[in-house]
Amino acid sequence: MWACVSPSRAAALLLALGWSVAAAAAPTVVSINLCADQLTLALADRAQILALGPLAADPALSVMAPEAAGIPILRGTAEEVMRLRPDLVLSGAFQQRRTNLLLERMGFRVLALPSPDDVAGVAAMIDSVGQALGQGQRGRDLAATFRAIFAPPAASPTMTALVWRPNGFVSGRGTLVDAALAAAGLDNAAALAGIGAWGTMPLERLVARPPGLLVVDDHMAVKSSRAQAVLVHPALARLSPPMRVGAVATATWLCPGPWMRGAVDQLRRLAAAP
């Protein structure tokens, strides 16, 4: 075959073949989930991204919001995705379950992300997203960066801390919050209280045995719902001092990823504050 093709023509054909292979390794993608949006922005080439989900550009919820500027934002419906015909759809395994099923039925490739709440599980998820996007090395590098955030400090913890969320929700032993507190040199008061992965800490129990540091998410520290009212209850003011109260930017740990470095650094600052 190649005997009748000139060298210049053969080079052009090989170049064209090379571009085709490169294109196949970098599929176009639509993300319709907040956490998937952030991983998409962190791992994919911009030219791959056809659209993102409805919260991607909200700086209160996503540290990657600036990177989302200029990219189309969808409501997250199956009909919108179908019109764009991406090679890959990144979604959530639980929040978008019905949409995922519909898209898969229509022949779309859907990667539905789980909700791992431990360091190893999140690192594996980052790696899998990188592979799906044709950005395997980026995925491996980002997973390694993520794991490094949670390296244990040299010194033993000297302060207890409780991350307290609406309705008194807390994260116990083995969770990402537990790992973030440990990386910041803090003992998780929820784990010390015998709470497993997840549970609740009633206000009365917290008042009876307050932690050294009470941590809330910055955008939750206002009374805008009954669930959030507990976070600004007057009883907390009577515990401080000696209990410290501080906030961590919600966007730095609402979704797991390398941006959790910001949450760990803020926890360290709160622990070190006079």
C-alpha positions as CSV (number, residue, x, y, z in Angstrom):
1,M,0.0,0.0,0.0
2,W,2.7,2.5,1.1
3,A,4.8,1.8,-2.1
4,C,2.5,4.0,-4.2
5,V,2.3,6.8,-1.7
6,S,4.9,9.6,-1.8
7,P,6.9,10.3,1.4
8,S,5.2,13.7,1.9
9,R,1.8,12.1,1.5
10,A,2.7,9.3,3.9
11,A,3.9,11.8,6.4
12,A,0.7,13.7,6.1
13,L,-1.3,10.5,6.6
14,L,0.7,9.5,9.6
15,L,0.2,13.0,11.1
16,A,-3.5,12.8,10.5
17,L,-3.6,9.4,12.1
18,G,-1.7,10.7,15.1
19,W,-4.2,13.5,15.6
20,S,-7.0,11.1,15.4
21,V,-5.5,8.9,18.1
22,A,-4.9,12.0,20.3
23,A,-8.5,13.1,19.8
24,A,-9.8,9.6,20.7
25,A,-7.7,9.8,24.0
26,A,-9.4,13.1,25.0
27,P,-13.2,12.7,24.9
28,T,-15.5,15.6,25.0
29,V,-17.4,15.8,28.4
30,V,-20.4,17.2,30.0
31,S,-20.6,17.3,33.8
32,I,-23.9,17.7,35.7
33,N,-22.7,17.3,39.3
34,L,-21.0,19.8,41.5
35,C,-18.2,17.5,42.6
36,A,-17.8,16.1,39.1
37,D,-17.6,19.7,37.8
38,Q,-14.6,20.4,39.9
39,L,-12.7,17.3,39.0
40,T,-13.5,17.9,35.3
41,L,-12.1,21.4,35.5
42,A,-9.0,20.2,37.4
43,L,-8.3,17.3,35.0
44,A,-9.7,17.9,31.5
45,D,-8.4,20.2,28.8
46,R,-10.7,23.1,28.4
47,A,-11.4,22.1,24.8
48,Q,-12.9,18.8,26.1
49,I,-15.5,20.5,28.3
50,L,-18.8,21.2,26.5
51,A,-20.8,22.2,29.6
52,L,-20.9,22.0,33.4
53,G,-23.6,21.7,36.0
54,P,-25.8,24.4,37.6
55,L,-23.5,25.1,40.6
56,A,-20.1,25.0,38.9
57,A,-19.7,28.8,38.9
58,D,-20.9,29.4,42.5
59,P,-17.8,30.5,44.4
60,A,-19.5,29.7,47.8
61,L,-19.6,26.1,46.8
62,S,-16.8,25.5,44.4
63,V,-13.1,26.6,44.6
64,M,-13.0,26.0,40.8
65,A,-15.7,28.6,40.1
66,P,-13.2,31.0,38.4
67,E,-12.1,28.2,36.0
68,A,-15.7,27.7,35.0
69,A,-16.0,31.2,33.6
70,G,-17.0,31.1,29.9
71,I,-18.1,27.5,29.9
72,P,-21.8,26.8,29.3
73,I,-23.8,26.0,32.4
74,L,-26.7,23.5,32.3
75,R,-29.6,22.8,34.6
76,G,-28.5,19.2,34.5
77,T,-31.3,17.7,32.5
78,A,-30.9,14.7,30.2
79,E,-32.4,16.7,27.3
80,E,-29.7,19.3,27.6
81,V,-27.0,16.7,27.6
82,M,-28.4,14.9,24.6
83,R,-28.3,18.0,22.5
84,L,-24.6,18.4,23.1
85,R,-23.8,14.8,22.4
86,P,-20.7,14.4,24.5
87,D,-18.4,11.4,24.4
88,L,-18.7,11.2,28.2
89,V,-21.1,12.4,30.9
90,L,-19.8,12.9,34.5
91,S,-22.5,12.7,37.1
92,G,-23.3,11.7,40.6
93,A,-24.3,8.1,41.4
94,F,-27.1,9.2,43.8
95,Q,-28.2,12.7,43.1
96,Q,-28.7,12.2,39.3
97,R,-29.7,8.5,39.3
98,R,-32.7,8.9,37.1
99,T,-30.9,11.2,34.6
100,N,-28.1,8.7,34.5
101,L,-30.4,5.8,33.6
102,L,-32.1,7.8,30.9
103,L,-28.8,8.9,29.3
104,E,-27.4,5.3,29.4
105,R,-30.6,4.1,27.8
106,M,-30.0,6.6,25.0
107,G,-26.5,5.2,24.4
108,F,-24.4,7.8,26.3
109,R,-21.4,6.8,28.3
110,V,-22.0,7.9,31.9
111,L,-19.5,7.8,34.7
112,A,-21.5,8.2,37.9
113,L,-19.2,9.2,40.7
114,P,-19.7,7.6,44.1
115,S,-19.4,9.6,47.4
116,P,-16.4,8.2,49.1
117,D,-15.7,9.6,52.5
118,D,-12.1,8.3,53.0
119,V,-8.8,9.3,51.6
120,A,-8.1,6.1,49.7
121,G,-11.6,6.1,48.1
122,V,-11.3,9.6,47.0
123,A,-7.8,9.1,45.5
124,A,-9.1,6.1,43.6
125,M,-12.1,8.2,42.3
126,I,-9.8,11.0,41.1
127,D,-7.6,8.4,39.3
128,S,-10.7,6.9,37.6
129,V,-11.9,10.2,36.4
130,G,-8.5,11.0,34.9
131,Q,-8.5,7.7,33.1
132,A,-12.1,8.3,31.7
133,L,-11.1,11.8,30.5
134,G,-8.0,10.5,28.7
135,Q,-5.8,12.3,31.2
136,G,-4.4,9.4,33.1
137,Q,-1.2,11.0,34.2
138,R,-3.0,14.1,35.5
139,G,-5.4,11.9,37.4
140,R,-2.5,10.0,39.1
141,D,-0.7,13.2,39.9
142,L,-3.8,14.8,41.4
143,A,-4.6,11.7,43.4
144,A,-1.0,11.8,44.8
145,T,-1.4,15.5,45.7
146,F,-4.7,14.7,47.4
147,R,-3.2,11.9,49.5
148,A,-0.3,14.1,50.5
149,I,-2.7,16.6,52.2
150,F,-3.4,14.1,54.9
151,A,0.1,13.2,56.0
152,P,0.0,13.0,59.8
153,P,1.9,15.7,61.6
154,A,4.9,14.9,63.7
155,A,3.4,16.2,67.0
156,S,0.5,14.5,68.8
157,P,-2.8,16.3,69.0
158,T,-3.2,18.8,71.8
159,M,-6.7,20.0,71.2
160,T,-10.1,18.4,70.5
161,A,-12.2,19.8,67.6
162,L,-15.8,19.2,66.5
163,V,-17.0,20.0,63.0
164,W,-20.7,20.7,63.6
165,R,-23.1,21.0,60.8
166,P,-26.9,21.7,60.4
167,N,-29.1,19.5,62.7
168,G,-26.0,18.7,64.7
169,F,-24.6,16.4,62.0
170,V,-21.0,15.3,62.7
171,S,-18.4,13.0,61.0
172,G,-16.7,10.4,63.2
173,R,-13.8,8.1,62.8
174,G,-12.4,7.1,59.4
175,T,-14.1,9.9,57.5
176,L,-12.5,12.7,55.4
177,V,-13.3,15.2,58.2
178,D,-11.6,13.0,60.7
179,A,-8.5,12.8,58.3
180,A,-8.5,16.6,57.9
181,L,-8.6,17.2,61.6
182,A,-5.8,14.7,62.2
183,A,-3.7,16.4,59.4
184,A,-4.2,19.7,61.2
185,G,-3.0,18.3,64.5
186,L,-6.5,18.0,66.1
187,D,-8.4,15.2,67.8
188,N,-11.9,14.6,66.4
189,A,-14.3,15.1,69.3
190,A,-17.0,13.2,67.5
191,A,-14.7,10.1,67.2
192,L,-13.7,10.5,70.8
193,A,-17.4,10.5,71.8
194,G,-17.8,7.1,70.1
195,I,-19.5,8.2,67.0
196,G,-18.8,6.0,64.0
197,A,-18.6,7.3,60.4
198,W,-21.6,9.7,60.8
199,G,-24.0,10.7,63.5
200,T,-25.4,13.7,65.4
201,M,-24.2,15.7,68.3
202,P,-27.2,17.3,70.2
203,L,-26.7,20.8,71.5
204,E,-27.2,19.6,75.1
205,R,-24.3,17.0,74.7
206,L,-22.0,19.6,73.2
207,V,-22.7,22.1,76.0
208,A,-22.1,19.4,78.6
209,R,-18.7,18.5,77.1
210,P,-17.5,21.2,74.7
211,P,-14.5,20.6,72.5
212,G,-11.5,22.9,72.5
213,L,-12.5,24.1,69.0
214,L,-15.9,24.2,67.4
215,V,-15.8,24.4,63.6
216,V,-18.7,25.3,61.3
217,D,-18.9,25.9,57.5
218,D,-18.8,29.6,56.7
219,H,-21.9,29.7,54.6
220,M,-23.9,27.7,57.2
221,A,-23.0,30.0,60.1
222,V,-26.2,32.0,59.7
223,K,-29.8,31.3,60.8
224,S,-31.5,30.8,57.5
225,S,-33.3,27.5,58.3
226,R,-34.3,25.5,61.3
227,A,-31.5,23.0,60.6
228,Q,-29.0,25.8,60.7
229,A,-30.4,27.5,63.8
230,V,-28.5,25.2,66.1
231,L,-25.2,26.5,64.7
232,V,-25.9,30.0,66.0
233,H,-27.7,29.1,69.3
234,P,-27.1,31.6,72.1
235,A,-25.8,28.7,74.4
236,L,-22.7,28.5,72.2
237,A,-21.7,32.1,73.0
238,R,-21.6,31.1,76.7
239,L,-19.0,28.4,76.0
240,S,-16.6,30.8,74.3
241,P,-14.1,31.3,75.8
242,P,-12.6,28.8,76.7
243,M,-14.1,27.0,73.6
244,R,-12.9,28.5,70.4
245,V,-15.4,28.9,67.5
246,G,-14.2,29.2,63.9
247,A,-15.3,28.7,60.3
248,V,-13.9,26.9,57.3
249,A,-14.8,28.0,53.8
250,T,-17.5,25.5,52.6
251,A,-16.0,25.3,49.1
252,T,-12.7,23.9,50.4
253,W,-14.3,20.7,51.7
254,L,-17.8,20.4,50.4
255,C,-16.5,18.2,47.6
256,P,-13.3,16.1,48.1
257,G,-10.3,17.0,46.1
258,P,-6.9,18.7,46.3
259,W,-8.6,21.9,47.3
260,M,-9.1,20.3,50.7
261,R,-5.6,21.7,51.4
262,G,-7.3,25.0,52.1
263,A,-9.6,23.4,54.7
264,V,-6.7,21.7,56.5
265,D,-4.6,24.9,56.5
266,Q,-7.6,26.9,57.9
267,L,-8.0,24.2,60.7
268,R,-4.4,24.7,61.5
269,R,-4.8,28.5,61.7
270,L,-7.9,28.1,64.0
271,A,-6.0,25.7,66.3
272,A,-3.0,28.1,66.5
273,A,-5.1,31.3,67.1
274,P,-4.6,32.8,70.6
